[in-house]
Amino acid sequence: MSDAVKPDHTAPALVLEYDLDAPPAKVWRAVTIPALRERWLPGSDLAGAEPESSIAGEEVRYRLRDSEPPFRESHVTFLIEPNESGGTRVRIIQQACDDRAKPPQAANANCCLMRAA
């Protein structure tokens, strides 16, 4: 995992786990190749087109952004491993980003944060 972006292990997470009949390499392609990923995870739901981190064939992490205000962001991680039946076990972990760590952003482009009266 990249040192630049680390998950917040204190934030609540939604964890889903699935066993699929497809081999791990095929599942990996479905979560990492944009044209394939777009079918079930549209780029418009992503905060950035590229993964935040990736371990080839095992784990990929994206940042999601809500499409409506307040545009909250979360991390979604796909963990991929072979299962006992020759298919793939996929664990999907979605975790809210820690907004408390970010200072409020000014609506204007200058240096000062202005608040409405």
Phi and psi restraints in degrees (range 20) as a CNS / XPLOR table:
assign (resid 1 and name C) (resid 2 and name N)
       (resid 2 and name CA) (resid 2 and name C) 1.0 -62.9 20.0 2
assign (resid 2 and name N) (resid 2 and name CA)
       (resid 2 and name C) (resid 3 and name N) 1.0 141.5 20.0 2
assign (resid 2 and name C) (resid 3 and name N)
       (resid 3 and name CA) (resid 3 and name C) 1.0 -73.8 20.0 2
assign (resid 3 and name N) (resid 3 and name CA)
       (resid 3 and name C) (resid 4 and name N) 1.0 -21.3 20.0 2
assign (resid 3 and name C) (resid 4 and name N)
       (resid 4 and name CA) (resid 4 and name C) 1.0 -72.4 20.0 2
assign (resid 4 and name N) (resid 4 and name CA)
       (resid 4 and name C) (resid 5 and name N) 1.0 -30.4 20.0 2
assign (resid 4 and name C) (resid 5 and name N)
       (resid 5 and name CA) (resid 5 and name C) 1.0 -128.6 20.0 2
assign (resid 5 and name N) (resid 5 and name CA)
       (resid 5 and name C) (resid 6 and name N) 1.0 115.5 20.0 2
assign (resid 5 and name C) (resid 6 and name N)
       (resid 6 and name CA) (resid 6 and name C) 1.0 -119.8 20.0 2
assign (resid 6 and name N) (resid 6 and name CA)
       (resid 6 and name C) (resid 7 and name N) 1.0 142.1 20.0 2
assign (resid 6 and name C) (resid 7 and name N)
       (resid 7 and name CA) (resid 7 and name C) 1.0 -70.1 20.0 2
assign (resid 7 and name N) (resid 7 and name CA)
       (resid 7 and name C) (resid 8 and name N) 1.0 153.8 20.0 2
assign (resid 7 and name C) (resid 8 and name N)
       (resid 8 and name CA) (resid 8 and name C) 1.0 -92.5 20.0 2
assign (resid 8 and name N) (resid 8 and name CA)
       (resid 8 and name C) (resid 9 and name N) 1.0 100.7 20.0 2
assign (resid 8 and name C) (resid 9 and name N)
       (resid 9 and name CA) (resid 9 and name C) 1.0 -73.2 20.0 2
assign (resid 9 and name N) (resid 9 and name CA)
       (resid 9 and name C) (resid 10 and name N) 1.0 -4.8 20.0 2
assign (resid 9 and name C) (resid 10 and name N)
       (resid 10 and name CA) (resid 10 and name C) 1.0 -92.5 20.0 2
assign (resid 10 and name N) (resid 10 and name CA)
       (resid 10 and name C) (resid 11 and name N) 1.0 -16.0 20.0 2
assign (resid 10 and name C) (resid 11 and name N)
       (resid 11 and name CA) (resid 11 and name C) 1.0 -76.1 20.0 2
assign (resid 11 and name N) (resid 11 and name CA)
       (resid 11 and name C) (resid 12 and name N) 1.0 146.3 20.0 2
assign (resid 11 and name C) (resid 12 and name N)
       (resid 12 and name CA) (resid 12 and name C) 1.0 -62.7 20.0 2
assign (resid 12 and name N) (resid 12 and name CA)
       (resid 12 and name C) (resid 13 and name N) 1.0 148.8 20.0 2
assign (resid 12 and name C) (resid 13 and name N)
       (resid 13 and name CA) (resid 13 and name C) 1.0 -131.8 20.0 2
assign (resid 13 and name N) (resid 13 and name CA)
       (resid 13 and name C) (resid 14 and name N) 1.0 148.8 20.0 2
assign (resid 13 and name C) (resid 14 and name N)
       (resid 14 and name CA) (resid 14 and name C) 1.0 -103.5 20.0 2
assign (resid 14 and name N) (resid 14 and name CA)
       (resid 14 and name C) (resid 15 and name N) 1.0 124.2 20.0 2
assign (resid 14 and name C) (resid 15 and name N)
       (resid 15 and name CA) (resid 15 and name C) 1.0 -120.1 20.0 2
assign (resid 15 and name N) (resid 15 and name CA)
       (resid 15 and name C) (resid 16 and name N) 1.0 124.2 20.0 2
assign (resid 15 and name C) (resid 16 and name N)
       (resid 16 and name CA) (resid 16 and name C) 1.0 -120.3 20.0 2
assign (resid 16 and name N) (resid 16 and name CA)
       (resid 16 and name C) (resid 17 and name N) 1.0 141.8 20.0 2
assign (resid 16 and name C) (resid 17 and name N)
       (resid 17 and name CA) (resid 17 and name C) 1.0 -132.8 20.0 2
assign (resid 17 and name N) (resid 17 and name CA)
       (resid 17 and name C) (resid 18 and name N) 1.0 133.4 20.0 2
assign (resid 17 and name C) (resid 18 and name N)
       (resid 18 and name CA) (resid 18 and name C) 1.0 -133.7 20.0 2
assign (resid 18 and name N) (resid 18 and name CA)
       (resid 18 and name C) (resid 19 and name N) 1.0 144.7 20.0 2
assign (resid 18 and name C) (resid 19 and name N)
       (resid 19 and name CA) (resid 19 and name C) 1.0 -106.1 20.0 2
assign (resid 19 and name N) (resid 19 and name CA)
       (resid 19 and name C) (resid 20 and name N) 1.0 126.0 20.0 2
assign (resid 19 and name C) (resid 20 and name N)
       (resid 20 and name CA) (resid 20 and name C) 1.0 -116.0 20.0 2
assign (resid 20 and name N) (resid 20 and name CA)
       (resid 20 and name C) (resid 21 and name N) 1.0 152.8 20.0 2
assign (resid 20 and name C) (resid 21 and name N)
       (resid 21 and name CA) (resid 21 and name C) 1.0 -76.6 20.0 2
assign (resid 21 and name N) (resid 21 and name CA)
       (resid 21 and name C) (resid 22 and name N) 1.0 -16.6 20.0 2
assign (resid 21 and name C) (resid 22 and name N)
       (resid 22 and name CA) (resid 22 and name C) 1.0 -77.2 20.0 2
assign (resid 22 and name N) (resid 22 and name CA)
       (resid 22 and name C) (resid 23 and name N) 1.0 150.7 20.0 2
assign (resid 22 and name C) (resid 23 and name N)
       (resid 23 and name CA) (resid 23 and name C) 1.0 -69.1 20.0 2
assign (resid 23 and name N) (resid 23 and name CA)
       (resid 23 and name C) (resid 24 and name N) 1.0 155.0 20.0 2
assign (resid 23 and name C) (resid 24 and name N)
       (resid 24 and name CA) (resid 24 and name C) 1.0 -54.0 20.0 2
assign (resid 24 and name N) (resid 24 and name CA)
       (resid 24 and name C) (resid 25 and name N) 1.0 -38.0 20.0 2
assign (resid 24 and name C) (resid 25 and name N)
       (resid 25 and name CA) (resid 25 and name C) 1.0 -62.0 20.0 2
assign (resid 25 and name N) (resid 25 and name CA)
       (resid 25 and name C) (resid 26 and name N) 1.0 -37.6 20.0 2
assign (resid 25 and name C) (resid 26 and name N)
       (resid 26 and name CA) (resid 26 and name C) 1.0 -70.3 20.0 2
assign (resid 26 and name N) (resid 26 and name CA)
       (resid 26 and name C) (resid 27 and name N) 1.0 -41.0 20.0 2
assign (resid 26 and name C) (resid 27 and name N)
       (resid 27 and name CA) (resid 27 and name C) 1.0 -65.6 20.0 2
assign (resid 27 and name N) (resid 27 and name CA)
       (resid 27 and name C) (resid 28 and name N) 1.0 -40.6 20.0 2
assign (resid 27 and name C) (resid 28 and name N)
       (resid 28 and name CA) (resid 28 and name C) 1.0 -57.9 20.0 2
assign (resid 28 and name N) (resid 28 and name CA)
       (resid 28 and name C) (resid 29 and name N) 1.0 -45.6 20.0 2
assign (resid 28 and name C) (resid 29 and name N)
       (resid 29 and name CA) (resid 29 and name C) 1.0 -59.7 20.0 2
assign (resid 29 and name N) (resid 29 and name CA)
       (resid 29 and name C) (resid 30 and name N) 1.0 -41.2 20.0 2
assign (resid 29 and name C) (resid 30 and name N)
       (resid 30 and name CA) (resid 30 and name C) 1.0 -65.0 20.0 2
assign (resid 30 and name N) (resid 30 and name CA)
       (resid 30 and name C) (resid 31 and name N) 1.0 -27.4 20.0 2
assign (resid 30 and name C) (resid 31 and name N)
       (resid 31 and name CA) (resid 31 and name C) 1.0 -98.5 20.0 2
assign (resid 31 and name N) (resid 31 and name CA)
       (resid 31 and name C) (resid 32 and name N) 1.0 -8.5 20.0 2
assign (resid 31 and name C) (resid 32 and name N)
       (resid 32 and name CA) (resid 32 and name C) 1.0 -119.8 20.0 2
assign (resid 32 and name N) (resid 32 and name CA)
       (resid 32 and name C) (resid 33 and name N) 1.0 -23.1 20.0 2
assign (resid 32 and name C) (resid 33 and name N)
       (resid 33 and name CA) (resid 33 and name C) 1.0 -88.1 20.0 2
assign (resid 33 and name N) (resid 33 and name CA)
       (resid 33 and name C) (resid 34 and name N) 1.0 116.8 20.0 2
assign (resid 33 and name C) (resid 34 and name N)
       (resid 34 and name CA) (resid 34 and name C) 1.0 -51.1 20.0 2
assign (resid 34 and name N) (resid 34 and name CA)
       (resid 34 and name C) (resid 35 and name N) 1.0 -42.5 20.0 2
assign (resid 34 and name C) (resid 35 and name N)
       (resid 35 and name CA) (resid 35 and name C) 1.0 -63.9 20.0 2
assign (resid 35 and name N) (resid 35 and name CA)
       (resid 35 and name C) (resid 36 and name N) 1.0 -33.5 20.0 2
assign (resid 35 and name C) (resid 36 and name N)
       (resid 36 and name CA) (resid 36 and name C) 1.0 -80.6 20.0 2
assign (resid 36 and name N) (resid 36 and name CA)
       (resid 36 and name C) (resid 37 and name N) 1.0 -43.7 20.0 2
assign (resid 36 and name C) (resid 37 and name N)
       (resid 37 and name CA) (resid 37 and name C) 1.0 -61.8 20.0 2
assign (resid 37 and name N) (resid 37 and name CA)
       (resid 37 and name C) (resid 38 and name N) 1.0 -34.4 20.0 2
assign (resid 37 and name C) (resid 38 and name N)
       (resid 38 and name CA) (resid 38 and name C) 1.0 -58.5 20.0 2
assign (resid 38 and name N) (resid 38 and name CA)
       (resid 38 and name C) (resid 39 and name N) 1.0 -27.0 20.0 2
assign (resid 38 and name C) (resid 39 and name N)
       (resid 39 and name CA) (resid 39 and name C) 1.0 -65.3 20.0 2
assign (resid 39 and name N) (resid 39 and name CA)
       (resid 39 and name C) (resid 40 and name N) 1.0 -30.7 20.0 2
assign (resid 39 and name C) (resid 40 and name N)
       (resid 40 and name CA) (resid 40 and name C) 1.0 -126.8 20.0 2
assign (resid 40 and name N) (resid 40 and name CA)
       (resid 40 and name C) (resid 41 and name N) 1.0 -15.1 20.0 2
assign (resid 40 and name C) (resid 41 and name N)
       (resid 41 and name CA) (resid 41 and name C) 1.0 -135.1 20.0 2
assign (resid 41 and name N) (resid 41 and name CA)
       (resid 41 and name C) (resid 42 and name N) 1.0 88.0 20.0 2
assign (resid 41 and name C) (resid 42 and name N)
       (resid 42 and name CA) (resid 42 and name C) 1.0 -61.7 20.0 2
assign (resid 42 and name N) (resid 42 and name CA)
       (resid 42 and name C) (resid 43 and name N) 1.0 144.5 20.0 2
assign (resid 42 and name C) (resid 43 and name N)
       (resid 43 and name CA) (resid 43 and name C) 1.0 -58.2 20.0 2
assign (resid 43 and name N) (resid 43 and name CA)
       (resid 43 and name C) (resid 44 and name N) 1.0 -26.8 20.0 2
assign (resid 43 and name C) (resid 44 and name N)
       (resid 44 and name CA) (resid 44 and name C) 1.0 -66.8 20.0 2
assign (resid 44 and name N) (resid 44 and name CA)
       (resid 44 and name C) (resid 45 and name N) 1.0 -18.9 20.0 2
assign (resid 44 and name C) (resid 45 and name N)
       (resid 45 and name CA) (resid 45 and name C) 1.0 -85.8 20.0 2
assign (resid 45 and name N) (resid 45 and name CA)
       (resid 45 and name C) (resid 46 and name N) 1.0 -11.0 20.0 2
assign (resid 45 and name C) (resid 46 and name N)
       (resid 46 and name CA) (resid 46 and name C) 1.0 -91.5 20.0 2
assign (resid 46 and name N) (resid 46 and name CA)
       (resid 46 and name C) (resid 47 and name N) 1.0 144.3 20.0 2
assign (resid 46 and name C) (resid 47 and name N)
       (resid 47 and name CA) (resid 47 and name C) 1.0 -76.8 20.0 2
assign (resid 47 and name N) (resid 47 and name CA)
       (resid 47 and name C) (resid 48 and name N) 1.0 -23.7 20.0 2
assign (resid 47 and name C) (resid 48 and name N)
       (resid 48 and name CA) (resid 48 and name C) 1.0 -149.1 20.0 2
assign (resid 48 and name N) (resid 48 and name CA)
       (resid 48 and name C) (resid 49 and name N) 1.0 149.2 20.0 2
assign (resid 48 and name C) (resid 49 and name N)
       (resid 49 and name CA) (resid 49 and name C) 1.0 -71.1 20.0 2
assign (resid 49 and name N) (resid 49 and name CA)
       (resid 49 and name C) (resid 50 and name N) 1.0 -29.4 20.0 2
assign (resid 49 and name C) (resid 50 and name N)
       (resid 50 and name CA) (resid 50 and name C) 1.0 -95.3 20.0 2
assign (resid 50 and name N) (resid 50 and name CA)
       (resid 50 and name C) (resid 51 and name N) 1.0 150.4 20.0 2
assign (resid 50 and name C) (resid 51 and name N)
       (resid 51 and name CA) (resid 51 and name C) 1.0 -61.7 20.0 2
assign (resid 51 and name N) (resid 51 and name CA)
       (resid 51 and name C) (resid 52 and name N) 1.0 150.1 20.0 2
assign (resid 51 and name C) (resid 52 and name N)
       (resid 52 and name CA) (resid 52 and name C) 1.0 -74.0 20.0 2
assign (resid 52 and name N) (resid 52 and name CA)
       (resid 52 and name C) (resid 53 and name N) 1.0 -34.9 20.0 2
assign (resid 52 and name C) (resid 53 and name N)
       (resid 53 and name CA) (resid 53 and name C) 1.0 -155.7 20.0 2
assign (resid 53 and name N) (resid 53 and name CA)
       (resid 53 and name C) (resid 54 and name N) 1.0 160.7 20.0 2
assign (resid 53 and name C) (resid 54 and name N)
       (resid 54 and name CA) (resid 54 and name C) 1.0 -159.3 20.0 2
assign (resid 54 and name N) (resid 54 and name CA)
       (resid 54 and name C) (resid 55 and name N) 1.0 138.7 20.0 2
assign (resid 54 and name C) (resid 55 and name N)
       (resid 55 and name CA) (resid 55 and name C) 1.0 -120.6 20.0 2
assign (resid 55 and name N) (resid 55 and name CA)
       (resid 55 and name C) (resid 56 and name N) 1.0 108.2 20.0 2
assign (resid 55 and name C) (resid 56 and name N)
       (resid 56 and name CA) (resid 56 and name C) 1.0 -47.3 20.0 2
assign (resid 56 and name N) (resid 56 and name CA)
       (resid 56 and name C) (resid 57 and name N) 1.0 125.5 20.0 2
assign (resid 56 and name C) (resid 57 and name N)
       (resid 57 and name CA) (resid 57 and name C) 1.0 79.2 20.0 2
assign (resid 57 and name N) (resid 57 and name CA)
       (resid 57 and name C) (resid 58 and name N) 1.0 -6.5 20.0 2
assign (resid 57 and name C) (resid 58 and name N)
       (resid 58 and name CA) (resid 58 and name C) 1.0 -123.7 20.0 2
assign (resid 58 and name N) (resid 58 and name CA)
       (resid 58 and name C) (resid 59 and name N) 1.0 -43.0 20.0 2
assign (resid 58 and name C) (resid 59 and name N)
       (resid 59 and name CA) (resid 59 and name C) 1.0 -151.9 20.0 2
assign (resid 59 and name N) (resid 59 and name CA)
       (resid 59 and name C) (resid 60 and name N) 1.0 136.0 20.0 2
assign (resid 59 and name C) (resid 60 and name N)
       (resid 60 and name CA) (resid 60 and name C) 1.0 -140.2 20.0 2
assign (resid 60 and name N) (resid 60 and name CA)
       (resid 60 and name C) (resid 61 and name N) 1.0 143.4 20.0 2
assign (resid 60 and name C) (resid 61 and name N)
       (resid 61 and name CA) (resid 61 and name C) 1.0 -131.5 20.0 2
assign (resid 61 and name N) (resid 61 and name CA)
       (resid 61 and name C) (resid 62 and name N) 1.0 129.6 20.0 2
assign (resid 61 and name C) (resid 62 and name N)
       (resid 62 and name CA) (resid 62 and name C) 1.0 -118.0 20.0 2
assign (resid 62 and name N) (resid 62 and name CA)
       (resid 62 and name C) (resid 63 and name N) 1.0 161.2 20.0 2
assign (resid 62 and name C) (resid 63 and name N)
       (resid 63 and name CA) (resid 63 and name C) 1.0 -108.9 20.0 2
assign (resid 63 and name N) (resid 63 and name CA)
       (resid 63 and name C) (resid 64 and name N) 1.0 126.2 20.0 2
assign (resid 63 and name C) (resid 64 and name N)
       (resid 64 and name CA) (resid 64 and name C) 1.0 -102.6 20.0 2
assign (resid 64 and name N) (resid 64 and name CA)
       (resid 64 and name C) (resid 65 and name N) 1.0 154.0 20.0 2
assign (resid 64 and name C) (resid 65 and name N)
       (resid 65 and name CA) (resid 65 and name C) 1.0 -134.5 20.0 2
assign (resid 65 and name N) (resid 65 and name CA)
       (resid 65 and name C) (resid 66 and name N) 1.0 130.6 20.0 2
assign (resid 65 and name C) (resid 66 and name N)
       (resid 66 and name CA) (resid 66 and name C) 1.0 -59.5 20.0 2
assign (resid 66 and name N) (resid 66 and name CA)
       (resid 66 and name C) (resid 67 and name N) 1.0 148.0 20.0 2
assign (resid 66 and name C) (resid 67 and name N)
       (resid 67 and name CA) (resid 67 and name C) 1.0 -84.8 20.0 2
assign (resid 67 and name N) (resid 67 and name CA)
       (resid 67 and name C) (resid 68 and name N) 1.0 -7.7 20.0 2
assign (resid 67 and name C) (resid 68 and name N)
       (resid 68 and name CA) (resid 68 and name C) 1.0 -126.2 20.0 2
assign (resid 68 and name N) (resid 68 and name CA)
       (resid 68 and name C) (resid 69 and name N) 1.0 154.2 20.0 2
assign (resid 68 and name C) (resid 69 and name N)
       (resid 69 and name CA) (resid 69 and name C) 1.0 -56.0 20.0 2
assign (resid 69 and name N) (resid 69 and name CA)
       (resid 69 and name C) (resid 70 and name N) 1.0 143.8 20.0 2
assign (resid 69 and name C) (resid 70 and name N)
       (resid 70 and name CA) (resid 70 and name C) 1.0 -88.4 20.0 2
assign (resid 70 and name N) (resid 70 and name CA)
       (resid 70 and name C) (resid 71 and name N) 1.0 22.1 20.0 2
assign (resid 70 and name C) (resid 71 and name N)
       (resid 71 and name CA) (resid 71 and name C) 1.0 55.5 20.0 2
assign (resid 71 and name N) (resid 71 and name CA)
       (resid 71 and name C) (resid 72 and name N) 1.0 47.7 20.0 2
assign (resid 71 and name C) (resid 72 and name N)
       (resid 72 and name CA) (resid 72 and name C) 1.0 -63.2 20.0 2
assign (resid 72 and name N) (resid 72 and name CA)
       (resid 72 and name C) (resid 73 and name N) 1.0 150.6 20.0 2
assign (resid 72 and name C) (resid 73 and name N)
       (resid 73 and name CA) (resid 73 and name C) 1.0 -117.0 20.0 2
assign (resid 73 and name N) (resid 73 and name CA)
       (resid 73 and name C) (resid 74 and name N) 1.0 152.8 20.0 2
assign (resid 73 and name C) (resid 74 and name N)
       (resid 74 and name CA) (resid 74 and name C) 1.0 -146.3 20.0 2
assign (resid 74 and name N) (resid 74 and name CA)
       (resid 74 and name C) (resid 75 and name N) 1.0 163.5 20.0 2
assign (resid 74 and name C) (resid 75 and name N)
       (resid 75 and name CA) (resid 75 and name C) 1.0 -102.1 20.0 2
assign (resid 75 and name N) (resid 75 and name CA)
       (resid 75 and name C) (resid 76 and name N) 1.0 141.0 20.0 2
assign (resid 75 and name C) (resid 76 and name N)
       (resid 76 and name CA) (resid 76 and name C) 1.0 -126.6 20.0 2
assign (resid 76 and name N) (resid 76 and name CA)
       (resid 76 and name C) (resid 77 and name N) 1.0 126.2 20.0 2
assign (resid 76 and name C) (resid 77 and name N)
       (resid 77 and name CA) (resid 77 and name C) 1.0 -116.0 20.0 2
assign (resid 77 and name N) (resid 77 and name CA)
       (resid 77 and name C) (resid 78 and name N) 1.0 133.3 20.0 2
assign (resid 77 and name C) (resid 78 and name N)
       (resid 78 and name CA) (resid 78 and name C) 1.0 -109.2 20.0 2
assign (resid 78 and name N) (resid 78 and name CA)
       (resid 78 and name C) (resid 79 and name N) 1.0 117.0 20.0 2
assign (resid 78 and name C) (resid 79 and name N)
       (resid 79 and name CA) (resid 79 and name C) 1.0 -104.7 20.0 2
assign (resid 79 and name N) (resid 79 and name CA)
       (resid 79 and name C) (resid 80 and name N) 1.0 125.9 20.0 2
assign (resid 79 and name C) (resid 80 and name N)
       (resid 80 and name CA) (resid 80 and name C) 1.0 -122.5 20.0 2
assign (resid 80 and name N) (resid 80 and name CA)
       (resid 80 and name C) (resid 81 and name N) 1.0 129.8 20.0 2
assign (resid 80 and name C) (resid 81 and name N)
       (resid 81 and name CA) (resid 81 and name C) 1.0 -151.2 20.0 2
assign (resid 81 and name N) (resid 81 and name CA)
       (resid 81 and name C) (resid 82 and name N) 1.0 154.0 20.0 2
assign (resid 81 and name C) (resid 82 and name N)
       (resid 82 and name CA) (resid 82 and name C) 1.0 -65.4 20.0 2
assign (resid 82 and name N) (resid 82 and name CA)
       (resid 82 and name C) (resid 83 and name N) 1.0 146.8 20.0 2
assign (resid 82 and name C) (resid 83 and name N)
       (resid 83 and name CA) (resid 83 and name C) 1.0 -107.0 20.0 2
assign (resid 83 and name N) (resid 83 and name CA)
       (resid 83 and name C) (resid 84 and name N) 1.0 177.0 20.0 2
assign (resid 83 and name C) (resid 84 and name N)
       (resid 84 and name CA) (resid 84 and name C) 1.0 -65.2 20.0 2
assign (resid 84 and name N) (resid 84 and name CA)
       (resid 84 and name C) (resid 85 and name N) 1.0 -25.7 20.0 2
assign (resid 84 and name C) (resid 85 and name N)
       (resid 85 and name CA) (resid 85 and name C) 1.0 -92.5 20.0 2
assign (resid 85 and name N) (resid 85 and name CA)
       (resid 85 and name C) (resid 86 and name N) 1.0 8.0 20.0 2
assign (resid 85 and name C) (resid 86 and name N)
       (resid 86 and name CA) (resid 86 and name C) 1.0 91.3 20.0 2
assign (resid 86 and name N) (resid 86 and name CA)
       (resid 86 and name C) (resid 87 and name N) 1.0 0.5 20.0 2
assign (resid 86 and name C) (resid 87 and name N)
       (resid 87 and name CA) (resid 87 and name C) 1.0 -97.4 20.0 2
assign (resid 87 and name N) (resid 87 and name CA)
       (resid 87 and name C) (resid 88 and name N) 1.0 -142.5 20.0 2
assign (resid 87 and name C) (resid 88 and name N)
       (resid 88 and name CA) (resid 88 and name C) 1.0 -133.2 20.0 2
assign (resid 88 and name N) (resid 88 and name CA)
       (resid 88 and name C) (resid 89 and name N) 1.0 138.1 20.0 2
assign (resid 88 and name C) (resid 89 and name N)
       (resid 89 and name CA) (resid 89 and name C) 1.0 -102.1 20.0 2
assign (resid 89 and name N) (resid 89 and name CA)
       (resid 89 and name C) (resid 90 and name N) 1.0 125.3 20.0 2
assign (resid 89 and name C) (resid 90 and name N)
       (resid 90 and name CA) (resid 90 and name C) 1.0 -116.0 20.0 2
assign (resid 90 and name N) (resid 90 and name CA)
       (resid 90 and name C) (resid 91 and name N) 1.0 126.0 20.0 2
assign (resid 90 and name C) (resid 91 and name N)
       (resid 91 and name CA) (resid 91 and name C) 1.0 -111.6 20.0 2
assign (resid 91 and name N) (resid 91 and name CA)
       (resid 91 and name C) (resid 92 and name N) 1.0 125.7 20.0 2
assign (resid 91 and name C) (resid 92 and name N)
       (resid 92 and name CA) (resid 92 and name C) 1.0 -112.1 20.0 2
assign (resid 92 and name N) (resid 92 and name CA)
       (resid 92 and name C) (resid 93 and name N) 1.0 122.5 20.0 2
assign (resid 92 and name C) (resid 93 and name N)
       (resid 93 and name CA) (resid 93 and name C) 1.0 -120.0 20.0 2
assign (resid 93 and name N) (resid 93 and name CA)
       (resid 93 and name C) (resid 94 and name N) 1.0 118.8 20.0 2
assign (resid 93 and name C) (resid 94 and name N)
       (resid 94 and name CA) (resid 94 and name C) 1.0 -112.4 20.0 2
assign (resid 94 and name N) (resid 94 and name CA)
       (resid 94 and name C) (resid 95 and name N) 1.0 127.6 20.0 2
assign (resid 94 and name C) (resid 95 and name N)
       (resid 95 and name CA) (resid 95 and name C) 1.0 -136.1 20.0 2
assign (resid 95 and name N) (resid 95 and name CA)
       (resid 95 and name C) (resid 96 and name N) 1.0 132.0 20.0 2
assign (resid 95 and name C) (resid 96 and name N)
       (resid 96 and name CA) (resid 96 and name C) 1.0 -62.7 20.0 2
assign (resid 96 and name N) (resid 96 and name CA)
       (resid 96 and name C) (resid 97 and name N) 1.0 143.7 20.0 2
assign (resid 96 and name C) (resid 97 and name N)
       (resid 97 and name CA) (resid 97 and name C) 1.0 -74.5 20.0 2
assign (resid 97 and name N) (resid 97 and name CA)
       (resid 97 and name C) (resid 98 and name N) 1.0 150.1 20.0 2
assign (resid 97 and name C) (resid 98 and name N)
       (resid 98 and name CA) (resid 98 and name C) 1.0 -83.9 20.0 2
assign (resid 98 and name N) (resid 98 and name CA)
       (resid 98 and name C) (resid 99 and name N) 1.0 94.9 20.0 2
assign (resid 98 and name C) (resid 99 and name N)
       (resid 99 and name CA) (resid 99 and name C) 1.0 -70.8 20.0 2
assign (resid 99 and name N) (resid 99 and name CA)
       (resid 99 and name C) (resid 100 and name N) 1.0 -18.3 20.0 2
assign (resid 99 and name C) (resid 100 and name N)
       (resid 100 and name CA) (resid 100 and name C) 1.0 -67.1 20.0 2
assign (resid 100 and name N) (resid 100 and name CA)
       (resid 100 and name C) (resid 101 and name N) 1.0 -24.4 20.0 2
assign (resid 100 and name C) (resid 101 and name N)
       (resid 101 and name CA) (resid 101 and name C) 1.0 -77.3 20.0 2
assign (resid 101 and name N) (resid 101 and name CA)
       (resid 101 and name C) (resid 102 and name N) 1.0 -17.2 20.0 2
assign (resid 101 and name C) (resid 102 and name N)
       (resid 102 and name CA) (resid 102 and name C) 1.0 -95.2 20.0 2
assign (resid 102 and name N) (resid 102 and name CA)
       (resid 102 and name C) (resid 103 and name N) 1.0 132.5 20.0 2
assign (resid 102 and name C) (resid 103 and name N)
       (resid 103 and name CA) (resid 103 and name C) 1.0 -70.7 20.0 2
assign (resid 103 and name N) (resid 103 and name CA)
       (resid 103 and name C) (resid 104 and name N) 1.0 154.4 20.0 2
assign (resid 103 and name C) (resid 104 and name N)
       (resid 104 and name CA) (resid 104 and name C) 1.0 -59.0 20.0 2
assign (resid 104 and name N) (resid 104 and name CA)
       (resid 104 and name C) (resid 105 and name N) 1.0 142.0 20.0 2
assign (resid 104 and name C) (resid 105 and name N)
       (resid 105 and name CA) (resid 105 and name C) 1.0 -96.0 20.0 2
assign (resid 105 and name N) (resid 105 and name CA)
       (resid 105 and name C) (resid 106 and name N) 1.0 138.2 20.0 2
assign (resid 105 and name C) (resid 106 and name N)
       (resid 106 and name CA) (resid 106 and name C) 1.0 -72.9 20.0 2
assign (resid 106 and name N) (resid 106 and name CA)
       (resid 106 and name C) (resid 107 and name N) 1.0 141.7 20.0 2
assign (resid 106 and name C) (resid 107 and name N)
       (resid 107 and name CA) (resid 107 and name C) 1.0 -75.2 20.0 2
assign (resid 107 and name N) (resid 107 and name CA)
       (resid 107 and name C) (resid 108 and name N) 1.0 -24.5 20.0 2
assign (resid 107 and name C) (resid 108 and name N)
       (resid 108 and name CA) (resid 108 and name C) 1.0 -98.8 20.0 2
assign (resid 108 and name N) (resid 108 and name CA)
       (resid 108 and name C) (resid 109 and name N) 1.0 170.3 20.0 2
assign (resid 108 and name C) (resid 109 and name N)
       (resid 109 and name CA) (resid 109 and name C) 1.0 -89.9 20.0 2
assign (resid 109 and name N) (resid 109 and name CA)
       (resid 109 and name C) (resid 110 and name N) 1.0 -2.4 20.0 2
assign (resid 109 and name C) (resid 110 and name N)
       (resid 110 and name CA) (resid 110 and name C) 1.0 -87.8 20.0 2
assign (resid 110 and name N) (resid 110 and name CA)
       (resid 110 and name C) (resid 111 and name N) 1.0 -167.6 20.0 2
assign (resid 110 and name C) (resid 111 and name N)
       (resid 111 and name CA) (resid 111 and name C) 1.0 -82.3 20.0 2
assign (resid 111 and name N) (resid 111 and name CA)
       (resid 111 and name C) (resid 112 and name N) 1.0 -12.3 20.0 2
assign (resid 111 and name C) (resid 112 and name N)
       (resid 112 and name CA) (resid 112 and name C) 1.0 -105.9 20.0 2
assign (resid 112 and name N) (resid 112 and name CA)
       (resid 112 and name C) (resid 113 and name N) 1.0 140.8 20.0 2
assign (resid 112 and name C) (resid 113 and name N)
       (resid 113 and name CA) (resid 113 and name C) 1.0 -88.7 20.0 2
assign (resid 113 and name N) (resid 113 and name CA)
       (resid 113 and name C) (resid 114 and name N) 1.0 119.3 20.0 2
assign (resid 113 and name C) (resid 114 and name N)
       (resid 114 and name CA) (resid 114 and name C) 1.0 -108.2 20.0 2
assign (resid 114 and name N) (resid 114 and name CA)
       (resid 114 and name C) (resid 115 and name N) 1.0 140.4 20.0 2
assign (resid 114 and name C) (resid 115 and name N)
       (resid 115 and name CA) (resid 115 and name C) 1.0 -118.6 20.0 2
assign (resid 115 and name N) (resid 115 and name CA)
       (resid 115 and name C) (resid 116 and name N) 1.0 143.3 20.0 2
assign (resid 115 and name C) (resid 116 and name N)
       (resid 116 and name CA) (resid 116 and name C) 1.0 -70.6 20.0 2
assign (resid 116 and name N) (resid 116 and name CA)
       (resid 116 and name C) (resid 117 and name N) 1.0 147.5 20.0 2
